[in-house]
Amino acid sequence: MGILYLFLTFLFCFILVHLIKLAYIGIKSLKKPAVAEEKKPAPKPEPVYYIVEKKRSKKTYSDPKEIKFKK
């Protein structure tokens, strides 16, 4: 008997969640005016990208320092 209640609870929750999702989609579609879809701005031309390589310079390092430990 417990499996039946578990299945019915699952089925009820499943249907409830999907009804809420469909209601949300319906409300969302009502708020958007259909005229906005017809008027689209002119597409902008694709931007042109250039590959630029930076000039690499050699790094010069100073002489290594001597470390003296105390005895």
C-alpha positions, -999 to 999 in steps of 0.1 A, spaced: 0 0 0 29 23 7 42 20 -29 8 31 -42 9 63 -20 45 69 -31 36 66 -68 6 88 -65 26 114 -46 53 114 -73 27 116 -101 9 145 -83 42 164 -79 53 157 -114 21 170 -129 21 200 -106 56 210 -115 49 208 -153 16 227 -149 35 255 -131 62 255 -159 36 257 -186 17 285 -168 50 305 -165 58 301 -202 22 312 -210 24 343 -188 58 351 -202 45 349 -238 15 371 -231 38 400 -218 58 401 -250 42 421 -278 41 402 -311 49 434 -330 85 435 -315 94 403 -334 85 417 -368 106 449 -364 143 438 -364 171 463 -366 195 460 -396 223 436 -389 256 451 -382 285 441 -404 309 415 -389 339 431 -372 373 425 -386 399 412 -363 436 415 -369 463 392 -354 491 413 -339 523 398 -325 541 417 -298 578 423 -302 595 403 -275 626 418 -260 653 399 -242 653 403 -205 686 411 -189 693 399 -154 717 412 -128 746 391 -114 735 366 -88 739 377 -52 761 358 -28 744 345 4 766 340 35 753 319 63 761 326 100 781 299 118 
